[in-house]
Amino acid sequence: MKIFSAKTLAECLKQASEELNVAEEELIYKIIEEKKGLFSKKTTISVEETSDVILFVEEYIKDICHALNLDASLKTFYRDNLIKVLIETNHNSILIGNNGKSLESLNELVKLAVSQKFKRKFRILLDIGNYKDKKYSRVIHEAKKVAKEVLSTHIDAKLEPMTPDERKKVHNALTNWKNIKTESVGDGKNRAVVIKYVPFGKETTTSTEPETEEKAE
């Protein structure tokens, strides 16, 4: 955490942005003090750095693992505003759960804790024992198989419900397929990808979901 002081909040943010090399709209800050006198003004803010957020995420995950009597090691990566944490424990299956449900819940719990701590949302993706990467490979393989059937039959097909990051992988995998368009339908945990046949001469680009804070793609 770093402290910045200036006459106005705008000047504080400008200082922080330049020193930390972070866009002003991406700064994580809190106003500590704001003085407005007759002849002078002063604003002081505290600014959290990405490293502070990452440290909080790691400590939070370690605390959960400790509570479950799990020995855990973490590797964290930060790229394109995404915090990705690779987790290895002595019992990965406990955190992964049936069909990845426990992992999905853990991911949401960590995002919620970070949001409450830093008063803004972050894109966070947790993976345990490369479960997510293996799952991505499976859903992409299945999506391509179904897309070939759609091309052959010209009949639209709906895949099984997926998490937001899995749906995004499917959208991206089929982006350049001719005569194929993908859309997400449904709400919440029932949201799924529909693969559609599009005749020549009509729109053939793949529809991707807008990236929201709830998505960890």
C-alpha positions, 0 to 999 in steps of 0.5 A, spaced: 500 500 500 502 506 498 500 513 500 499 519 496 497 526 497 495 532 493 490 538 493 485 534 490 483 527 489 484 528 481 491 530 482 492 524 487 490 519 482 494 522 477 500 521 481 498 514 483 497 512 476 504 515 473 508 512 479 505 505 479 504 505 471 496 503 472 491 507 468 487 511 473 480 507 472 484 501 475 487 504 481 484 501 488 484 506 492 481 509 499 480 516 501 484 517 508 483 524 509 480 530 505 481 537 508 478 543 505 480 550 508 479 557 506 486 558 503 488 550 503 486 544 500 489 537 501 487 530 500 490 523 502 489 517 499 491 510 500 492 505 493 493 498 493 497 495 488 496 488 484 501 485 488 497 486 495 491 483 491 495 477 489 497 476 496 490 477 499 488 471 494 494 467 496 493 467 503 485 466 503 486 460 499 492 457 504 487 459 510 481 455 507 486 449 505 489 449 512 482 449 515 481 443 511 487 439 513 490 440 506 497 441 504 497 446 499 502 449 494 500 455 489 503 458 483 500 465 481 500 468 474 497 475 473 496 477 465 491 481 462 487 483 468 486 476 470 489 473 476 490 465 475 492 461 481 494 454 480 493 450 486 496 443 488 494 439 495 495 432 498 488 431 496 486 435 490 479 431 489 477 434 495 477 441 493 475 439 486 469 436 488 464 432 483 464 435 476 468 441 479 463 443 483 467 445 489 472 448 485 467 452 482 464 454 489 471 456 491 473 460 485 466 464 487 468 465 494 475 467 493 472 473 488 467 475 493 472 475 499 477 480 494 471 484 492 469 485 499 476 487 501 478 491 496 471 494 494 471 492 487 471 486 482 477 482 480 477 476 474 480 470 478 481 463 476 483 458 480 485 451 477 487 445 481 491 439 479 490 442 472 483 440 472 480 446 468 485 445 463 483 438 462 476 440 462 477 445 457 480 440 452 474 435 453 469 441 452 472 443 446 473 436 443 465 435 444 463 442 441 467 441 435 464 434 434 457 437 435 459 442 430 461 437 425 454 434 426 450 441 425 454 442 419 452 435 416 445 435 419 443 443 419 440 442 425 442 446 431 444 443 437 445 445 445 451 443 449 450 441 456 450 447 461 457 450 462 461 455 467 462 462 464 470 460 462 468 454 459 463 457 455 468 462 453 473 457 451 467 454 446 466 460 443 473 462 441 474 455 439 469 455 434 470 462 432 473 461 425 468 455 423 464 457 416 457 456 417 457 456 424 455 461 429 454 460 437 450 463 442 449 462 450 442 461 452 439 460 459 440 463 466 445 462 472 447 454 472 443 452 466 446 457 461 449 453 455 452 454 448 447 453 442 451 451 436 447 453 430 448 452 422 448 459 418 447 458 410 452 461 406 450 469 405 448 470 412 452 472 418 457 466 420 461 469 425 461 466 432 457 470 438 461 471 444 459 473 451 460 479 453 466 479 459 463 481 466 466 481 472 462 474 474 466 471 468 473 468 469 474 467 462 
